[in-house]
Amino acid sequence: MLVMQGSAGQSYRLQRIKAISFDCDMTLRDFEAVMRHSLGRALAELHRCLLESLLTDLTIDRMIEI
C-alpha cells in the first residue's frame, strides 16, 4: 500500500491501484492520450489536497514540460 503525505500532514492511502502496466512500443494504448488523462487526474487530486496558491501555474502541459 502506498501512503502519501498531504500539505496539512494528512496521509492518503492509495488502495484502489490494482495494476500498473507498461506499453513501451505504444501498441496497446495511445500514450499521449493516456498521459494527458492521467496527468489531468493527478492535477485534480493536487488541487483537492494542496493550497490553490501553490498550483496557480501548474497545467497538464507544464507537467509534461517538467
N, C-alpha and C positions, 0 to 999 in steps of 0.2 A: 504494500500500500504506500502510495506517495503522499506525503504531507507537505503542504506549502504554508508559509507564514505570510499573513496579510500585513498591511501597513499599521494597523492598530493592535498588532500582536495576536490576532485571531489565527487559528490554524485551520486549514481546509484539507479534508481527506478526499483524495480522488479515487473513489472506489468503483466508479462505473466503467473505467477503462478495462476492456476485456482483451484487446489485442492491438498490437502496432505492426503494421505491415510496411514493407519497403518495395517499391516498384522502380528500380534503378534505370531500367530502359524505357519506362513510360508506356509499356504495352497494355497495362491493366487500367490505368487511370490517366486523366488529363491533369498532369501535375500542376500546371498554372492555376486551373480552376480549383483544385483541391487545396492548394496552398493558400489562395486568397480566401476561400471559405473558412479554412482552419484559422487563419490569422484574424479574420473578422470575428470569429467566436472567441478567440483569445483576447482580442481588443475589447469586446463587450464585457468579458469577465474582469479585465483590468479596470474598466470604467466602473464596474459594480463594486470592486474591492478597494480601490485606491481613491485618493482625493482627486477630483476633477482637474485641479490646477496643475497636477503633475503630468497630465496627459494632453495638454492643450494642442501640442504639435504632433502628436502621435497618430498616424494613419496607417492603413494597410500598406500603402506604397512606401512610407517611411520605414516601416518594419522590414520590408523587403530590402531596402537600401542598407539598413544596418547589418 
